Amino acid sequence: MTTLYRVATAYSYDSTINRLQQRGAALADLQDQLSSGKRVRRVSDDPAAAALAEREQARMQRVQTDQRALDASRRNLELAESTLATVTDLYHRAKELIVQGGNGALNDSDRRTIAQELDGIRERILELANTKDTLGRPLFMGLGTSSSYGKVFQNRVTAALNAYHGTDNRVVDWLGISGQTAATGTSLPAVIDGYPIFVGNLGIEVSTTSSTATVISVENQAPALVTRDGNGNLGTYTATFNGSGFTVTRNFGSGPVTLPPSSVTYSTSPPQVEFEGLLLTFSGTLVAGDYFTVQSAPTADQSIWETLDRAIFALQNNQNLQDNLSAANAQLGQRLDALMSARGQLGDWLNRADSMQSAMKAREDYHIQQQSELTDLDMVEAISRFQTQQLAYQAGLSSYAQVQRLSLFQYLA
């Protein structure tokens, strides 16, 4: 038995209109995709692809953040290299003048002229050593600075005039924190440790009376705190162990002075004592009565300003001229070696910046490609679908236009 169904004409019309509207909406959506070039424009378009694309976007943003930080470090390193290149030229000029000043044919007026040019070089080096980056930070501050003036090398007027204090009772204090931040796989130092470049290493000798403990290291923790005498020497410290801590005295020729207990810090793991910027680390067993003497080594480095001040003083006062100029020339050679070593390190970091930049660009391109594969539209396939749907939609409209010519009675039936 065959079952016949009667479909009302009005219902048929409504169904046709609904289908036409759906096809029109799908066609409009595809047209929007073609306009934007994106297959996934909203999370509802493809929740899984949208979540993966968001993850790729976050990774790409992290890479871009690393790139911006690397670019900032690169600019600072390039500025430091340019600054030290200028300082190198000044060092060479200073060496020329010091050698020239030792010429026995010169008179006092000639030597004063040389001293005046050396003084100008001294001030120019001081200015360059306090160069700031685009953020206003001292470029050579190391791990930081205690200066409220934004400088890490500061002229200070002293009480007496001698070969160390320079021509106008001045010395240069280091106000930074010595130490160099390490490079990582994605970052490079943004500031440089200027202490080994311009000041040098404080030569220190240690002697002991203990038979059960030895000093295994001496560190200059805060060079600005180490007390020096009028000739720039560290003087002599004696650290005596009393069973629970240390009593420290210093002697600069005018008799021993005991440091306040609050300025001496003792710790047991590992056994260490710190005073006036010096940190002594011990091995073995400390026994009450053990004492350790710390004094300047004869080979202690001088800062570039101390070296120039001594040369200027010798030229202006004709004081042990040949010996002082020869010593200044040797010290300037040490400072030049330290400077070239620092420039070599800067060159290495800049080369690493190039390779790191290439690696970051490759990572960024990878994440962009992954995101594109998840959300971008296949234009060839989409255009083909659009043309097919557009043709079907137009055919549907034409068919509907033909059948809608039925009479009112047919429509009501």
Buried (B, 14 or more C-beta within 10 A) or exposed (E): EEEEEEEEBEEEBEEBEEEBEEBBEBBEEBBEBBEEEBBBBEEEBBEEBBEBBBBBBEBBEBBBEBBEBBEBBBEBBEBBBEBBEEBBEBBEBBBEBBEBBBEEEBEEEBBBBBBEBBBEBBEBBBEBBBBBBEEEBBBBBBEBBEBEEEBBBBBEEBEEBBBBBBBEEBBBBBBBBBEBBEBEEBBBBBBBBBBBBBBBBBBBBBEBEBEEBEBEEBBBBBBBBBBBBBBBBBBBBBBBBEEEBBBBBBBBEEEEEEBEEEEBEBEEEEBBBBBBBBBBBBEBEBEEEBBBBBBBBEEBBBBBBBBBBBBBBBBBBEEEBEEBBBBBBEBBEBBBEBBEEBBEBBEEBBEBBEEBBEBBEEBBEBBBEBBBEBBBBEEEEBEEBBEEBBEEBEEBEEEBEEEEEEEEEEEEE
